[in-house]
């Protein structure tokens, strides 16, 4: 009997090393890099000078280097921009040669044991043989596997990552598809709710826009979880909102998946932040698919 299921994920990892790695990365992203340790990961955004997200990533440390884990389109955008300005600092920045797996388990302690480690209750990351294990929740992990790493024998590998992506969507974990890189400021994808923005650190690229959204109340959008039943896989760009007898654009889909087994469609959509929880929604290109907003597992109120 397997202790976990593993799903190959469409993610890439950027590895940042060199003498100036901390100071350089600190000036590029929304997170306070001084808080990133070997035993934790933290959410972070990497923005353009206009404050629009190139990527949302999970940051951790491994073998004295920093790792940025993000979706493929996001990682490619961030690597391009990090390398552009990295020539002025003593840093080495490139994609890590690795695979990324999502793990789902009912027994996190047994999973850690299978990797040959113990994961303390207050740790969200741990080094394993030739890799890094990130704890997203009690039942969900990410395994960054470098050369020579392998999944434990009692972890069953799956071919379709939809169940893991659906769980990430239901957890309200933002990820930008290729069409929405460089479009949204961090608060529009709820990054502040995941403690992915430091408002106490020094300057970083795009900080002025991010701060304005917080202190001047300029942000009018937020990320919502929407789900619905569908007879077959659908791929959507937009969601429509019913207003009386009319349908209007309700929001943009930034991440989605379809679970063929359950016939369930899951998506993250950026919509006006005053959209009511009971709004009547549908998929624009598949109007027969009705969608409902699911509760976020965190508060959007500023601390």
Secondary structure, DSSP 8 states (H G I E B T S, - for coil): --SEEEEE-SEEEEEEESTTHHHHHHTTBSS-GGG--TT--EEEEEE-TTS-EEEEEEEEEETTEEEEEEEHHHHHHHHHHHHHHHTTTT-EEEE-SEEEEEEEES-HHHHHHHTT----TT-SEEEETTEEEEEEETTEEEEEEETT----TTEEEES-THHHHHHHHHTT-----GGGTTT--GGGGTGGGGT---SSS---TTHHHHHHHHHS----EEEEEEEEE-SS----SEEEEEETTEEEEEEEEEEEEEETTTTEEEEEEEEETT--TT--EEESSSTT-EEEEE--SS--S--
